[in-house]
Each structure stands twice: as structure tokens, then as C-alpha cells.
Amino acid sequence: MKLHLALLLAAGVALSTWSSALPGPPVTAIQAFGPAEISEETQECIDCHRKETPALYEQWGDSKHYRANVGCFECHKADRTDVDVFDHYDFNIAIIVSPADCANCHSKEVEEFAGSHHAAAGRILGSLDNLLAEVVEGNSGFVTEAFPHGTSAAAVNGCWQCHGTEVKVNSDGTLDPATWPNTGIGRHNPDGSVGSCSACHQRHEFSVEQARHPDTCGKCHLGPDHPQKEIYEESKHGIAFAANINDMNMESPKWIVGEDYTAAPTCATCHMSATKKQGVTHDVGMRISWNNRPIVSIRPEVSDAKMGLPGADVNWKERRRNMQDVCSACHAGGWVENWYVQYDGLIELYNEKYGKPGIELMAAAAPLLKPVKFSNKIDFIWFELWHHEGRRARHGASMMGPDYTHWHGTYELGRNFYTHLLPELEELVEQGMNSGDVDKVAAAENLTKVIDEVLNSENHKWYLGLMDPEEKARRDGERKEFTDRYK
């Protein structure tokens, strides 16, 4: 009897009566998840909101929450001591349903999410990107109670809407308009939790099908510095998805790749969803073997350690095996291994030819620059080299988007390195040498030395006409053989 009960409860089955199949007294009203029926509090909410906000009521009515009798009050109820609590027709209510609230039922998912880079996305508030939005692009004209000295509308409406903001509660209990509404995935909530489940699971339907769709990820993962959605659409994966969307079975509760669908992968397939060997994960970094966000790509456990995330204990080889397991649903082992050789090759190319030399050059140039970030032309040139072109090349390779790898990536890296960054460095040298300032003359001489070292390296010596004669002869021969064959 106990064994049967345990199995049924583990499967999440709600039992109403169980008397005929087994001997002994009947077992009644055993509820695994969710209330046995709609609560009185939620029913009061429904009676009003089905008239006042019918769209929200209909969305909720189409959700699994509705079918589990989880309603408005179960999610929005608050304690009297909560900082963002307010009285709503004699109910203690909070507008924000935070991960801490969702964890009452979805504890595993929230724990995984809390350890991910998604949850840490709000840390952009102290980054170079946010400096651009708050100062360079914007001003302090957006004045609210929480920001009496003002903040930038560019940051409020741009950066914070994807990365998240720190939601501020005003003295009257309302949420400050500079910080709410906001569904940024790394949002800092008044209850101390971090994140926004509704960034991916749009309220009030919380559709798993929608969360699996690439367009959901595309709300944030697109644009000049991280065009993952555009890269996906260019790739064979994205082409297959667009052609076979009706065969994707995306509403399936289980949704195991290679079992419930085979037509194409989505972002969720590769980074989060179940395989025959792996369960669903809400830590999107557990299948990534390179972190391509920094100036120089690093292994994910290194960045996790810097950010104090639990992934510091999971090395890149294990994460790569996790992703290769996903790939194996459609691809043979040799195909997967060879693709990773190609991908690693591009990361090494970028790191060694552009990332590391760029860091050295900019460090040597620093004494010759105005000290305020982005007050120098070269600040923008270098920022876009690694933050835009460099990321596009690396992300393009990671997701098999050749146009983004090359024309939007390595081509623009090469063009801007040689025709924008280097000339600007040479001009700084000239200005420093003619400044009459002993320190600047010394800095100019050092920068000249670093430029010479970079340009005489194997990656850049072609620029000086110093390509190895044997390599030049081989390349000329290959080109002639090709033109003779296809003339």
C-alpha cells in the first residue's frame, strides 16, 4: 500500500479515492501538487479580474497553473512585513512574483537558475556597457523618487529591460517607475531574490511551448554584440526549425530530443532541455565550453569562479560532454568531434590574433590617452573590435553561422584592426613624441615597441610585407593551380 502511494505521489498524481483496487480502508483527498480546489481568495480575484483584465484571466485559464488550481492569490500573496506589500481589497498582495515565490513549487528550477549567468545578468549595472548607456549615450534627466539625482532613460529602457534592474519601492509602497515594469532576467527583487522567471515564461500563461521558441530568447540575444538569434536563423538548425515548426511537438510536457522531436533543435534544445541521458536544466551555462563574452574567450568555470557561481566546480570538459550528448541525437560522433575542432580553431584565432594583442596595445597606449573612458576615439574603436566584431565572430562559429563568423566577424576584425586601430595608435605615438613631455615621450617609445612586436609576429607580419617566402610561394602556387583548373 505504501509503495503504491509513493509511486503515485512521485508521478505527481492527485488521488481522490482509492478503495476498490486494494484491500483496507479507502484513501481519500491526497493531493500531490496544488490545492484540491480553487481557493476562496483566488476565486475573489477571478470574479473581479475576469471583468477588469479579461486577457490576463484568459491567459491564466489556458495555463497548467489553472489546471492545478494555482491562482492569483497563491502566486501574489505577501506577508505584511514584505517591503513591497500593499493592501488590495483586504488582501496582502505583491505585484512582483519573484523566483522566491516560484520556488514554493519549482525549487529545483529556481536553484539551478540562481547559479546561472542569467541570474547574474543584473550585474551589468556596474559595467562598461552601463557606463555607455548612463553617461555617454544618456544623461541624468530621468528623475524619480528612487533616483532623486536622476538616471538615464537609455539605461532604463534599454540595458535594464534585458539584464534586469534593482526594483526600488517608493515610500508609499508603489514601485518606482524607473525600475518597474521590468522583466530583465537578472532583476534584483525587493524580497532579496534575483531573476525573473517571466523573462522566459511569459505571464500569465507560462507556456512551456513559448519558452522553447527561439523568438523568446531573441528578446535579448540579438543585435550587434550578441546576435545569437540572427545567427541561429542563418544556421542549418534555424533553417530546419523554420521549415519544420509544425513537427516540433513543442507543447509536449516531456520533449526529449531524438524521442519527442527530430526535425530541428531550438535554443532550449541545446542549452536547457532534456535528452535521453540528461534532464532539463535552468543553468544555461552547463553545456557551454567557452565563455565568449570577455575580450579574450575563457573557460566557463573561470568566469563562474570570478562571479562566485557554483559552476566554478564544473569544468569545461564536462560541460562539453553535456552538449555533445545533445548533438548526438542527430549527429555521428566524428561529425561532432570535427565540428568542435573547427570551433576551437576560431576561438584560438581570435584570442591570439586580436584579443591578446589588443589588450597589450591598449595598455601601452593608456598613458597617452585622456583618462575618461570613451573620451578618446580609440576607446570606441577598441570596444567595438572585441565587444561587437569579436563576439560576432566567436558566437557565429559557436552556432554555425558562417556569414556572422566571417563577414560580420573576422572580416570586420581585420579591417578595423589594420585601418582604424593601428592608425589611431600611430597617431598617438606621433602626438606623444612631439609633446615635449618626458613621460609621454617615454610612453610613445614604449607603444612603438609594442606595435612593432605585434606587427612582426606570425599573425601580423604580412602587413609589413614580411610573409615567409616559402609560404608566399606555396600560396601563389595554390592560387595558380586553382585558376588553371577552373579558368
N, C-alpha and C positions, 0 to 999 in steps of 0.2 A: 504494500500500500504506500509506504513512504517513498520507495523507489519510483513508483509510477508518478507520485505527486512531484518529486524533484525533477523528473524528466519533463513533465508538462510545464512546470514553472520556468525551467531553464529555457524552454522554447518560447516563453512569453505568452502562453495560452491562458486566457481567462476562463475559469471554470465556474459554471453556475450550479449545476447539480451533478452528482456522480454517485448514483445509488444502485443502478441496475446491473452494471458490469462487474462489480466487485462485492464480495460479502462485507457485512458490517454496516454501521450507521452511515447515512448519506453525508457527503462533504458538500457544503454549500458556500456560495458567495466568496470564492477565493479569487482575488484579483491580482494579476502579476504586475501590470503596469497601468497607471492611470486610475482615476476614480471609477467607482462602479457605475456612476451616472453623472450627468451634468450637475455641477454643484449649484446650490441656490444663489451664491454670489455671481457665478458666471451667467446664470440664467437672467439675473437682473441686468447684467451688462448686455446680453443678447437682445433683450426686449427693447433697449434703447438704441443700441448701435446698429441693429438691422434697419432702423429708420434713419438715423443720423449719418452713419457711414456704411451704407449698404455694400460698397465694394469690398471693404475690409471684412465684413461679415461673410460675404460670398467666398472670398479667398480662404478664410478660416474654414468655412464649411466644406471646402474641397481638399482640406489637408488631412493628414494622418492624425494630427492633434484632435481634430473633431471626432474622428472615429475612436479615439482613445479617451474621449470625454475630458480632454485637457483644453481648457478655455481661457478666456481673457483674465479672469482672476488668478488662476493657477500660475500664469506667467508674470502678470503685472503687480501682484500683491507685494506690499512692502511693510517693513517694520516701522513703527512710529519713530524710531531713532535714526532711520536712514536719512542721509543728508539730502537726498532728492525726493523724499516722500511728500505727497500732498493729499489733501482731503478731497475725495471725489465721490460726492453723494454718500458720505459717511463711510467710505472705504479708504483704507490707506493704500495708495497707488503710487508706482513709479513709472514714468514714461519709458525709461530705458530698460529693456530686458537684456541683461548682460550675460556673459559666459558663466558667471557665478550662479545666475538664475537657471540657465540651461543645464548646468551641472547637476541640478537636482535629479534629472532623469538621464542626462547624457554625460556622465562623469568621465568615462574613458575618452570620449571625443574631445572634451574640454581640456583634459590633462595633456593629451597629445598636442593639441593646438597651442596650449600655453608654452610649450617648449620649442615652438617653431619660429622661423624668421617672420612669418606672417604676424604673430603676436608681438614681435619686436619692431614692427614697421613704424610705430609711432615715434621711435627714437630719431626719426628724421628731423624732429623739431630742433635738434641741436647740430644739424649737419650743414655742409656747404650748400647743398641743394636748397635748404630752407633759407639760408642767408640770401640766396639769389631772389627767392620769392618775397622775402620780407623787406629787403633793402634795395637791391639792385633793380628789380622789376617793380617793386611796390613802394609803399610809404606807410606812415602810421595813421592814416586817415580813418580807419575802421575803429571807432571808439564805442566801447560798451562798458557795462558795469565791471565786468571781469578784466577788461583792458582799458583802464582809465587813461592810459598814455597812448592808447591806440595800437593796432596791429595792421597787417597788410591784407587787403581784400584778395590779393593774388594768392596768398598762402591759404586763407580761409576757404576760397572757392576752388583752389587748385590742389596743392600738395596734400592738405589735410583731408580732403574728401576720399583719397585713396589710402593714404598712410594712417589716417586717424589723427585725432586731436585729444587734448586733455579736456574733457567735458567739464565746464565750470557751472556751479549752481549759484544763482544770484541770492541776494539777501532775502527776497520774498519767496524763495523756493523754486522759482522758474529757472529754466536752463538758458544760459547765456547764448544769444544768437550768433556770436562769433564761433561757438563750439557745437551748436546743435541747430538744425539736424545734421547728423554725421554718422555714416556707416563705414568709415575707414577701418580697415581690417586690424590695425594696431591701436585702435582707440583706447584711451585711458578713461575708465568709467568712474563715476562718483563712488561706487562701492569698493573701489580698490582693485577690481579685476581689470584685465587687459584684453582687448579684442572686441570683435563684433561678428557674431555668428551670422547675422543678417547681411553681411557683406557678400556672402555666397548663397545663403539660404534665405531668399527674399521673403520678408513677412508679407502677408500672414498665412500664405500657403506653405512656405518652407519646402518647396518641391525639390525632391532629390533629382528629378529629371533636369530641372533648370540648373541646379548646382553642377551637374555633369556636362553641361553645354559649354563649348568654348567661348561663346559670347559673354558668359558670366565672368570668366577670367579676363576677357577683353576690356572690361570696365576700367581696369588698371594696367594690365600688361599690354600696352601698345604705345606707339609714339617713337620719337627719335632716339631715345636712350634705352628702351627695352621693348622692342616691337614684337614680342612673342606671338601675339595674335596674328599679326600680318605674316610673320614667318611661318606659323602653323598653316595658314591659309595657302601659302605658296608651296608648302611641302606636300609630298605624296600622301602623308597622313591626312592633312586638311582637305586635299582634293578628294580622297576616298570618303571622308566624312560627308562632304557636301553632296557627293553623288549617291550616297547610300544612307542618308539620315533616317529614312523610313525603316531601315533594317537594324537600327542601333539598339532597339529594345531598352531605351534609356529610362523607362519608368519602372523597370524590373527591380524589386527590392534587393535581390542578390547581386546581379550584374557583375559576373565574373568574366573577364576577358578570355576568349577562346572557348567559352562554355555558353554564356548567355548572348554573346555577340561576337562577330568575327569580321565585320565589314570595315572597321576603322577604329583607331584609338582617338580619344579626346585628351585634353589636358589632364582631366581627372584620371583617366585610364593609367597614364604613365606615372603620375605623381602621387596619387592618393588611393585609387580604387583597388578592389580585390583581384587577386589572381588565384589560380588553383592552389598555390603554395602560401600566399600572403593574404592577410586580412586587410581591411580598409585602414588607412592611417590619415590622421589630420595633421601630421607633421610633414609638410611638403618638401622638407629637405632630406628625408630618409632614403631617397633614391637618386640624389644628385652627387656626382663625384667631383665637380669643380664648382667653386663659387666665383662667378664671373662678374660680380658687382664691383669689386675694387679695381684700382689702377692696374694691378697685377693679379691675375687669377690665382686663387689659393684653394687649398683643400677645405671642404666644408667644416671638418672638425676643428680646424684652426680658427675659422671665423666664429664658430659656435663657442669656442673657449674664450675668445675675446669678448663675446657678448654675454657670457655667463649662462649659456643654454645647455641643457642636458645632452644635446647632440655631440658635445665635446668628447664623449666616451664612445662614439660610433665612428669608426674610421671610414675613409672614402672607399676602400675596397669592399667593405660590407655593403655600403650604400650602392655601389656599382653592381654588385651581385643582385641586389634587390631590383634594380632597373633592368638588368639583363634577364631576370626572370619574367618581367613584363614583356620584354622584346620577344622572348622565346615562344610566346603564344602564337606568333605569326612568322618568326624568322628562325632560320637554322643557326646553330652555334657559330659556324665560321663567318656567316654574314654579320652577326652581332659583334664578334671579336674584331673583324676588319673595320667595321664602322667606328669602333672606339679607337682604333689606331689612327684613323683619319681625324677624328675629333681631337684627340690628344695632340696630334701634329699641329693643328691650327692654334691650339692654346699655347703650345711651345713657341710657335712662330710669333704670335702677338706678344707674349711675355718678353721674349729675348730681343725682338727687333724694335718694338715700340714702347712697351710698358716700362721695363727696367731702364733703358737708355733715357727715356723721357723723364723719369724721376731724377736721374743723375744730372741731366741738363738743367732742369728747373731748379734743383738745389744749388747748382753752381751760379745760376742767374739771379737767385734771390737777393744778394746784396746790391744788385744793380736795379732792382725794381722798387716802385713806390710800395710802401708797406701795406696799404689797404688792399684786401682781396678784391679782385675784379676791377681794380682801378687801372690795370695795365692791359693793353691789347693782348699780350701773350697769355694772360690768365684765361681769357676766353678760348684762345686757340688750343691751349693745352687741355683745358677742361673738356672741350668738345672732342678732342682726339681720343681721350680714353673713355670719357663718360658717354659719348654718342657713337662715334665710329668704331671705337674699340669694343664696346659692348655689342654693337650690332654684328660685328664680325664673329665674335665669340658665341653669342646667342644664335646667330644664323647657323653656325656649324653644329651647335648642340641640338638643333631641331631640324636639321636637314633642309635649310632654306638657302640654296646656292646664290640667289641674287642678293640676299641680305648679307651673306658671308663675303661676297666679292664686291659688287658694285656699290652697295651701301656700306660696306665694311672695309675690307683690305684696300680697295682702290682709293677710297677717300682717306684712309690712314696714310697711304703712301703719298698721295697728292698733297695733303695738308702738312705732313711731316717735312717734306722737302721744299714746298713752295710757300709755306706760311710760318711754321715753327722755326726752321733754320734761318730764314732771312731775318726774322724778328730777333733771334739770338745774336746774329751777326751785327745787327744794328745796335743792340745793347752793348756789345763789345766795343764798337766804334765810339759810342757815347761815353762809355767808361774810360777808354783810353784818352779821350780828349777832354775829360772833365777837370783835370788839374787836381783832383782829389786822390791822395795817395792810396787810400783804402779802395776806392773804386777802380783805380788803375790796376791794383793787385787782383781785385775780383774779376776784372776784364781779362787779365792774363790767365787766370785760372779757368775761366769759362772757355777761353780759346783752346786751352789744353784739353778740356773735356770734350769740346766739339771735335777736335782733331782725333781724339781717341775713339769716339763714336763713329766718325766717318771712315776711319781706317780699319774698322772691324769688318769681319767677314760679311755681316749683314748689309753694310752700307758703303763698302769701298767702290762699288760700281759707280756711285755718284761722283767719285773723283777720277773716274776712268782707270781704276786700278784692278779691274777684274782679272783674275788669273788667266794668262794667255792660253793655257790648256782648256780651261773652262770655256773661254770665248771661242776657241776653235771648235770645240765639241758642239756648242750651241749653234754656231754658224753652219756646221755640217748637218746637224739635225734639221735646221730650217731649210737648207738646200734640198736635202733628201725629201722633205715633205712637199716642197713646191714642185720638185721634179715628178713626184708621184701623182700629184693632183692638178698639174698645170692644164 
